[in-house]
Amino acid sequence: MDINGFGKILILSGIILTVAGILFIFAGKIPWFGKLPGDIYIKKENFTLYFPLATSILLSVVLSVVMFFIGRKS
């Protein structure tokens, strides 16, 4: 890999980390984020389990589509 390719990977990684950081900051303000039907939430006396299955699948699909279009243009 040449230096230009490595530079593009670093820039893309920075953009992805920036978007992820913004998502973490504003995730609490998005009412449906993390509370989709299909997210598993079990609360008992001394035990709480939260597994955002549907949210994870949705994020995976969105990121796959974004990466598809990024890879297609280059």
C-alpha positions in Angstrom: 0.0 0.0 0.0 1.4 3.4 -0.9 1.4 6.4 1.3 -1.7 8.0 -0.4 -3.8 4.9 0.2 -2.8 4.9 3.9 -3.6 8.6 4.1 -7.1 8.0 2.7 -7.6 5.2 5.3 -6.6 7.5 8.1 -9.0 10.3 6.9 -11.9 7.8 6.5 -11.2 6.4 10.0 -11.2 9.9 11.4 -14.5 10.7 9.7 -16.1 7.5 11.0 -14.8 8.2 14.6 -16.2 11.7 14.4 -19.6 10.5 13.3 -19.6 7.9 16.0 -18.7 10.5 18.6 -21.5 12.8 17.5 -23.9 9.8 17.6 -22.9 9.0 21.2 -23.4 12.7 22.1 -26.9 13.0 20.6 -28.0 9.3 21.1 -30.0 10.3 24.2 -31.9 13.0 22.3 -33.1 10.6 19.6 -36.2 9.0 21.2 -36.2 5.7 19.2 -32.4 5.1 19.4 -31.9 2.0 21.6 -35.6 1.5 22.2 -36.7 -0.3 19.0 -39.0 -3.3 19.1 -36.6 -6.3 19.1 -34.2 -4.7 21.6 -33.9 -7.1 24.6 -34.4 -5.6 28.0 -34.7 -7.9 31.1 -34.8 -6.5 34.6 -35.0 -8.6 37.7 -34.2 -8.0 41.4 -30.4 -8.0 41.2 -29.9 -8.4 37.5 -30.4 -6.2 34.4 -29.7 -7.2 30.9 -30.0 -4.8 27.9 -29.0 -6.1 24.5 -29.9 -3.7 21.6 -30.4 -6.3 19.0 -32.7 -4.4 16.6 -30.7 -1.2 17.0 -27.5 -3.1 16.2 -29.0 -4.6 13.1 -30.3 -1.2 11.9 -26.8 0.4 12.5 -25.2 -2.5 10.7 -27.4 -2.1 7.6 -26.9 1.7 7.6 -23.1 1.4 7.9 -23.1 -1.3 5.2 -24.9 0.9 2.8 -22.6 3.9 3.5 -19.5 1.7 3.1 -20.9 0.3 -0.2 -21.3 3.8 -1.6 -17.9 4.9 -0.3 -16.2 1.9 -1.8 -18.1 2.3 -5.1 -16.8 5.8 -5.7 -13.2 5.1 -5.2 
